Amino acid sequence: ALKSTEGASVLSTGETGGNKFLREDGDGTSSWQDATLAAASQAEMEAGTEAGLRSVSPLRVKQAIAAIGNTPDYVNYTLAQTKTDSEKQQARENIDGASRISLVFDVGFYGASGDGVADDTAAIQDAIDACETAGGGIVELMAGTHLLSIAASDHAKVCILIPSNVWLRGKGKGATTVKRLVSERGTNGVLICNKNYDTTGSYGAASNIKISDFTLTDGAATPTRALGDLIGLGHVDGAVVENMEFLNHDQHAIDICQSRNVLVQNNVSSNDVVAGASATYQIDAGLIWGILTEGNGCQNIEILNNRILQSHADNVIHFHSNCHAERIKIIGNTIYDSANSGSLIGKDQDCSIENLIVYNNIFYGVGAYANGINLTCAPTEI
């Protein structure tokens, strides 16, 4: 899990010589603790007890990494500088309970600048990969603007890939912005996607991920490109996207494709791109660029309490591409009129929906040639 249910969570480095850490206690409080705190007994750590996890969090992990020659200056633990796979494996084995502790990986420590000039793709991916190696945790973006590109990515179609058990978190909407490099504004590519969306099907790609608290945009409204979402979730089983601001996007702010157990909540979006296929939220069986296509449907998708301030899409929330969607909730959203004569909530005729709740949404300014909700059925559909 992203956070220990026992209550142990390393959130930040100390600010006095690196010898203190901020511990979130699981009851809504947090406290600064001395990093010279004695480690818990081996039995407590192995048992994963509350006392063991709380006392082991900073010191034991730091000792384990120091034992293989990589002592960080502060408690943003990193395994990135270990030399071999065997050393990384040994570090993982030495970090008792690491998968239950939310470690924080500051992208600045890996070389990101957040200055809106340098390409931060590789640095952010390095921080994410280190987080994955450690068993999961939080990758913290900086205040400022991070630029992403396909050219600097390890993947041909996606700038940043998020593995399982990772939370990518900014400093807040407007405080942190992640943006496509200007020179790639017309280049196809997804900004952020879950890892292995293109190689692993049956809801088996990277899952239990969270994306929150920053602004995400393609940049200027023109030029546009044919392929690429802001966020793609493919074959995922468990994801949360919340407290985000989505600005211009040529395709979708979020494309949820052949996935299940996805929560999209408390986001705001405004898109100036004039493109019919630019639905803000798409529930899909078809296309994230490069996805392994199996035709699986989407299940247990909740789109809650979002504000969509501007869209030029044919369907602002869209069921797409022969998708069979089950157990879908679209509740409490505010959607302003699309400039096109489409639907605020709509579906393709070849899509089918089972157990859908559309409730307590507010629609503003639906035009004479537009629909609020249009869930058309093919003639043979029951």
N, C-alpha and C positions, 0 to 999 in steps of 0.2 A: 504494500500500500504506500501511498505517498507520505503518510504520516503514521507513526506508531499509534496503535489504539491504546497502548499502555501509557502514552503521554509524553514520550521522549522525542524531542525535535530540536536539532541544532539549526538555528536560523541565521546567525550572524557571527562575524569575528569579533574578538575583543577590540577595544579601542585604546587600551593601555598596554602597549608592548605585546599584544597578542596573547596575553595570559588570562584573558577572561572570555566568556562566551555567553550569548543570550539563549537561555533555555525557555522554550514554550512548554508550560506545564500541563496542558491538556484540559485545564479547567477555566480557560479564558484569561489566565494570568501568565506573566513571564517574569523572569528574574535573572540578574547577572550572577554567574557562578565563577568561582576561582578555578582555573584550569589545573591547579595542583591538587584538586580534589582527588582523594584516594579512589582507585578503581574498585568496582564491586568484585566480590569473590567470583572465581571462575564458575562456580555452580550457579550463582545468580545470573551471570551473563548467559550461560548456556541455556538456562531455563527461560530466559527472556522475561524475567519478572519486572514489575514496574520499578522496583528499587534498583535492580541491576541495570536496566536500560537507562534510567535517569542518571545514574552515577557514571556509567560507562561512556556516555555520548561523546564528549570532546576528547578526553584524555586517552581513552583506550584506542580510539581510531588514530589519534595523532601518534601514539606510541607504535601502533602497528605499521603505519606508513614510514615512520622514522627508522624502524628496524630494517627496512630494505633501502635505506639511503635517500629518502625523499621527504625532508622535513619542510613543510610549507611555513611561511612567515606568519600565517594566521589560519584560523580554523575554517577556511574554505578548502577543505581537503581535496587533493587531486592525486590521481594515479597516472596522470598523463605522462609524467616524466620517468616512470619506471621503464626499464630497458627491454624486458622480454615478456612474453606471454606467461611464462612460468612464474615470474615475479609478480605479475598482476594477479594470477590465480592465488599465489601465496598470500598476497595482501588481502584479497577477498576472504580467504579462510581465516585470516587473523582478525578481521574486523567483526567481532562478535555482535550479532544482531544488526549488522549494517543495513540489511534490507528493510528493517523496521524503523530506521532513523532517517529523518529528512535532512540530508546534507545539502548545503547550499553551495553552488558553483557560480562564482561571479565571472561573467564573460570578460570583464576587464582584465582579470588575472590571466586569461588566455590570449590576450592581445587585441581585443576589441577596443575601438576608440569611442564609438557613439558620437562622432563629430560631424556626421552627415557628409563627409568627404571620402574617408577610407572605406574600402570594401570589407565588411566585418563577417562575411559568410564563413570563412574558414575558422576564424576564432570562435564564433558562436557554435559551430559544429564540433570543434574540439572540446568545448565545455560540455556540450551535450554528451559526447562520447565518453568523457571522463565520468560524468554522472551515471551513465549506463554501466560502465565498468565497476563502479562502486555499489551497484545494486539499486540505483534509483535515488531521486531526490529533486531538488529545485534548481533550475538553471535561471539565474537572476540577470535580466537585461539591465543596461545602464540607463540613467536619465540622458536624454539626447536622441539622436537619430542614427539608427543602424541601417546601413545599406547592404542589400543582398543581391547576388547575381548567380546565374547558371554557370558562368565562366569559372568562378572560384569554387563551385560545388563539386563534391565527389560523385554527384548523380547527374545524369544527362537531362533530366526533366524537372527536377525539384531543387530548390535552393537549399532548404534545411529539412532534414529528416529527424523525426522525434521517435526514439525507441520507447519500449514499455516502461512504466513506472517513473516517468519524467514529467515534471511540471515546468513549463516555460512561462516565466512571469516577468512582467515589466514593473515600472514604478508608478504606473497609472496611465489612463487615457490622456493623451496630450503630453504627458511628461516623458514617456518613451514612445518613439515612433520607429517602426520597421518598414522600410520602403525599398522598392525595386531600384536598382542602379539606373540612372537616367540613360546611360548608353544602351541599356537593354530594355528600354520601355516598349519597343516593338518586338521583343524576342519571346517566343513561346516558353512557358515554364510556370510551374506552381511555386508559390513562395514557401509554404510550409506544408508538410504532409507527414503522416505516420510512417515509420520505417516498415519496409517489406510489403507495402500496399501493392506493389507490382510483382511480387514473387510468391506470396502466401495467401491462399484463399480461405473460404469457410470460416470467416470471422477470426482468423488465426494470425493476422498481421499485428504489429505493435499496438498494444492496448493499455488500458489504465493510464491514460495520459490526460494532461490538463494544459490549457492555454488561456492565459488571462492577463488583464491589466496593462494593455498597451494599444497603440494605434497602429493599424496595418493598412498599407495602401500600395497600389501600383504606381502612384505618382500622378502625373498630368492626365487629363481626360483623353488626350490624343498623343501619339498614335495608339491604335489598339492592336491587339494580337488575337490569334484564333484560339489558342489553347493555353489555359492557365487560370487557376483559382487563387484566391488569397490563402485559403486553408482547404486541403483535401483530406478527408477521412475515409480510407478505403479498407474494407475487410476488418474493421476495428470492432472490438468487443469491450466497450467501456471508454468513454471520453467525455470531457467537460470543456466547453468554451464559454467563458463568462467575463463580464466587465471589460469587453473589448470595444474599440471604435474602429469601424470599417469605413474607409473612404473609397476612392475610385477603384473599381475592379471591372476588367473586361468580361470575365465570366462570372464566377460566383464568389461571394464573401466566404461561404462555407458550402462545400459539396460533400454530402454524406452519402457515400456510395457503397452498397452491399455491406452495410454495417448494422450494428445493433447496440442498444444501451448507450445512447448519446444524449447529452443534455446541453442545450444551447440557451443561455439565459442572461438577461440583464446587459445586453449589448446594444450599441447604437450604430446606425449606418447612414451614410449619405453618399450616393453614387452619381457623378456627373457624366459617366460614360454612356453614350447613346448606343445601346446594343440590346436587341430583343432577347438574346440568350444570356442575360446578365442577372438572373435571379439572385436575390440576396442569399436565400437559403434554399438549397436544392436537395431533395430526397430522391435518390438516384439508383438505378441498376446499371447505368451505362458507363459514363466516362469521367474519370479523373485521368489526365493524360498519362498513359503508360500503365494503367491499372490492369491487374490480372482479371480477365473477364470470366465470370462464372454465371452471372445472371441471378445470383442470390438476391433476395429482397432485403428491405430494411425493417428492423423490428425495434420497438421500444425507443422511439425517438420523441424527445420533448423539446418544443420550441416555446419558451416562456418569457414573458415580460421584456421583450425586446422593442426598440423603437427604430423604425425604418423611415427616415425622414425624406429621402428622395431615391427614386429608382426610375429607370427607363426600360425596364424589362417587360416582356410580354406577360410573364407570371412572376410576381415578386417572391412568393413562397411557392415552390414548384415541385410537383411529383413528376418525375421524368423517366423516359426511356424504358418502357415496358417493366416498370418497377412494381412489385407486389409489396405493399407497405402494410405492416401490422402494428397495432397498438401505438398510435401516433397521437400526441397531444399538442395542439397549437392554442395556447391560452395566454391571455393578458397582454397581447402585443398591440402596439400602436403603429399603423401603417398609413402613410400618406399616399395620395393618388399617384399611380404610375403615369408617366407622360404618354405611354403607349395605350392602345385600346385593347388591353388584355385583361388579366385578372390579378387581384391582390393575392388571392390564394387559388391556385388552379392546378390542373393536372392534364397530362396527355391522355388521349383516348385509350391508348394501349396499356395504361397503368391501372392497377386495381388496389383498393384500400379496404382494410378490414379493421374494425374497431378504431374509429377516428373520433376524437373529441376536438371540436373547434368552439371555444367558449370565451366570452368576455374580452374579445378583441375590439379595438376601436379603429374604424376606417374613416379617413378624412378625404373629402373632395373626390369621390368616385365619379368619373366623368360619364357623359351620356353614352359613350361607346365602350365603356369599361365595365367590368364585373367586380363586385366585392369578393364573392366566392363562386367559383365555377368548377365543379367536380363532374365534368361530363363523362358519360359512359359510352363505350362502344356498343353497337346494337346487340351483340351476343353476350355482353357482360352482365352478370347477375350481381 
